[in-house]
Amino acid sequence: MNREGKMVYLVTGGAGFIGSNYIHYLFRRYQNIKVINLDKLTYAGNLANLTDLESNPDYIFVKGDICDPAVVHQIFLDYRPNYVVNFAAESHVDRSIGKPDDFIRTDMFGVFILLEAAKEFGIDRFIQISTDEVYGSILSGSFTEESTLRPSNPYSASKAGGDRLAYSYFATYGLPVIVTRASNNYGPYQYPEKLIPLFVTNAIEDKPLPLYGDGKNIRDWLFVEDHCDAIEFILRNGKNGEVYNIAGGSEKENIEITNLILELVGKPKNLIRYVPDRIGHDRRYSLDATKLKNLGWQASHNFREAIELTVNWYIEHPEWWKPLKSGEYLEFYKKHYKMEL
């Protein structure tokens, strides 16, 4: 605890999709906390995600890069965090194919800088947020935490590197590290390059929905609030040095998701545009989350209800997502999908 008797969280990448939802989750759940949000504010970091907390004296935003040791050291010196939850990452596969160096730097070197500071100052828990993509594709069955890592693109490879580096600081230095690997998230505040917010916002505007390949790639979908709840449960109840899979238990083909979005927005299926499959596109991800279930946690949101909530949020908040779909975003969209917005 700090001098005020409050538990201090350092949440990195807290202006992004999952990070901002996690910060909201913390303040809904606890009163006796202080949250330091360290975010570089890349294209996917958006302070509009947290405007309701700007006047809260227990919420502190620091603009900075986790790869900058001086910035990270100063935060540890000033605030002495009890917990580090590292969401900061480059996270879009398509972008990693075009520019992998950014991913290697943030997702691996940035993790190293945070681990070094945590080792120097001491912490109660370090949660490294990883991804199911580190396992690669699986056509049948599900990956357990003991499965071999087979990342198949620069993004997942960089996350696997940060994941294993974090574990090494537990094994070598005794740092209280836990790694989480979650399935695909969806919910409010997700940057509209990802499948669900891209398709929802395009459908709202009667614009094409670019569906890769035959649309039959399968993902397990996890509502972001469930993910936040799982992280906090693991922080409180998990065992140091362990990996925990976090699954939504809702495996869907991309074409199923696409048709459901069109149904919920009330738009025709002729908005679907099949586009050439991306390089190294994994066919199916699937996680076995028995280990976490046995610890006492499982997702509480029904997929249909949560996707309806998500779609309605984007319908009701065009002022949030419309400004994002401009400038560099448009150039990226045209390059990868070979179509105009």
Phi, psi and omega in degrees: 000153178274188184298335179274002181077024182249145173285135185249124175255130166259112180251113180266144186070029186285353176266358178276187185300295184288321181300316180292323176295324179293319178297317176300318180300315181300315182287334173289327187270324187238152174252329188262054181225161169230135182240124174257120181255109177259116182215137180284341184059056169288187183305329184269354177267128188220112180293344175297342177293342189229023183300330181290348182256358186301329181267002181278118182293345179267004174246123182234124177260132175237118176278120182181170185254133178295345177277355181264104184297329181293318179295313181296316179299318182295322178296315178297321180294317184283323192242345179045065183297142173281323184232140170243126175238109190262096173268343188301122182190151161278131195224005183255119186305314182303318180291327180292330179292323181276330183214076185290338185298324178298324182289317179298319183294306184288312190283346178240302181295321178299321177297319178301315181298316179296318180296320179297317179294318179297322178294320182291316187265337183084137178216167177273325180203141174237114180257115177264116181277111178253206186209155176294341183293345178294338180280340186083199185267151177218125185278331176214155183078191183218151178281136169261174180296342180268357182294151178295140177276127180223064180297141188241009175212164184301325178298305184294329177293320179292323178292322177297321178297314178294322177303307182287329175297317178300315178299322182298330179286335170287311185294323185270316188249355181075018179293135184285077185258139169229140179249134175245142177233110185252157175279180185303129179266155171212158180149188180296152174073017179275129183301133190282041167256341180282159191306305187294307180293329177296312183290323178296310183290324175296317180297318178304322184265011180058040179249158185299147175256105185281106184256122183293140170057228180266002178078008185258012172296139187248134174229152172265128187256130184239121178293136189300327179294324175295320179300314180300317180296320179295318179301313181293323176298316180293320178302321183275328191239349183286169181254134180304141178085357183266160170249138177232123171284138177239112184244148177273340181071027182226076179283129181220144168288150180301327179292327175297314179299316182298312180296323179293319178299314179298321177298314184290326179277342180080041181237157185283157181289346179289000172282345180290131175236113177285130181238158180304140181297149180280162180296134175063033183284109180297139185284315185211136169247140177206129182249139169266113183255027181301322182301315180288323177298318179294335176284339175123013181233143167208159182299144184250349183266134171287135185301312183301315180294319183289323178290325175297316177301318181295311180300316180297326179297316180291325176298320185275351184232054178296334179294339178278313189266335183298318179296336182285333184268064182207176174056235183300327178302316181297320179295317178298316181299312181297321181295316187274328183253355177055041178207162180270153170267000000 
